[in-house]
Amino acid sequence: MNNSYLNNLDYEPLRKTTNRNKIRWIAVIVLFIVMIFTVILATKKVTAKRDGYRVKQVTSIEIQRGDTLWSIASRHMSDEYNDLNDYIAEIMVSNGLSSDNIQAGNHIIVPYYADASQ
């Protein structure tokens, strides 16, 4: 029995589809690897080591018109603090504040770090 229809079938479209799927999978895997390396490298924190010992001190500042705890903390925060919100919370605790409302003309104490005298 000679089936001329089966003998004349072209299997090329199946091969092209298989190759496209392989290329897509390879592209997805490469993209995933690049994303992993990006996350790893982007989350590294590089800091320079300081020579010497630093001591926490406080200073008193007068609140000026337009000042907020955020603006004051931004001006006085040092590298020892990781997060501005944590620094603001420390300022609030140091001054016995229950809210972030401050008034111009008042004084607050602000902690900071300085090199220790040797």
C-alpha positions in Angstrom: 0.0 0.0 0.0 1.5 3.2 -1.2 0.3 6.3 0.5 1.5 9.2 -1.5 0.0 11.7 0.9 2.2 10.6 3.8 5.3 10.6 1.7 4.8 14.2 0.6 4.2 15.6 4.2 6.5 18.5 5.0 7.9 18.2 8.6 9.6 21.6 8.5 7.0 23.6 10.4 7.3 21.2 13.4 11.1 21.7 13.5 10.8 25.5 13.3 8.3 25.5 16.2 10.6 23.3 18.3 13.6 25.6 17.6 11.5 28.7 18.5 10.4 27.1 21.8 14.1 26.3 22.6 15.1 29.9 21.9 12.3 31.2 24.0 13.3 29.0 27.0 16.9 30.0 26.7 15.9 33.7 26.6 13.7 33.2 29.7 16.5 31.4 31.6 19.1 34.1 30.6 16.7 36.9 31.7 16.1 35.1 35.0 19.8 34.8 35.7 20.4 38.5 34.9 17.5 39.5 37.2 19.0 37.4 40.0 22.5 39.0 39.6 20.9 42.5 39.5 19.0 41.9 42.8 22.2 40.5 44.4 24.4 43.4 43.3 21.8 46.2 43.9 21.2 45.2 47.5 24.8 45.3 48.6 25.6 48.3 50.9 29.1 49.5 50.6 30.4 51.7 53.4 33.9 53.0 54.2 35.3 52.0 57.5 36.0 55.0 59.8 39.3 55.2 61.7 38.6 55.9 65.3 35.7 55.8 67.7 32.6 57.9 67.3 30.5 59.0 70.3 26.8 60.0 70.3 26.2 63.5 71.4 23.3 65.9 71.3 22.9 69.5 70.3 20.0 72.0 70.9 18.6 73.7 67.8 15.9 76.4 67.5 13.1 75.4 65.2 12.8 77.9 62.3 9.6 78.7 60.5 8.9 76.1 57.9 11.0 73.4 59.7 9.6 69.9 60.0 11.1 66.9 61.8 11.9 65.5 58.4 13.9 68.5 57.3 15.7 68.8 60.6 16.5 65.1 60.5 17.7 65.3 56.9 20.2 68.1 57.9 21.6 66.3 61.0 21.5 62.6 60.3 24.9 60.9 60.1 26.0 57.6 58.6 25.4 55.7 61.9 21.7 55.8 61.2 20.3 53.5 58.6 16.9 55.0 58.1 15.6 58.6 58.3 12.3 57.4 59.9 14.3 55.7 62.7 16.3 58.9 63.2 13.1 61.0 63.4 11.7 58.5 65.9 14.8 58.9 68.1 14.5 62.7 67.9 10.8 62.4 69.0 11.8 60.1 71.9 14.7 62.4 73.0 12.3 65.3 73.2 9.3 63.6 74.6 7.2 64.3 71.5 4.0 62.3 70.9 3.4 63.7 67.4 5.5 65.2 64.7 4.0 68.7 65.2 6.7 71.2 66.1 6.5 75.0 66.5 8.8 77.7 65.3 10.8 79.3 68.1 10.9 76.2 70.3 14.1 74.3 70.9 14.7 70.6 70.4 17.7 68.4 71.0 19.1 66.4 68.1 21.4 63.4 68.5 24.5 63.1 66.3 27.8 61.2 66.2 31.2 62.9 66.3 34.8 61.6 66.4 35.9 60.9 70.0 38.8 62.9 71.3 42.0 60.9 71.8 
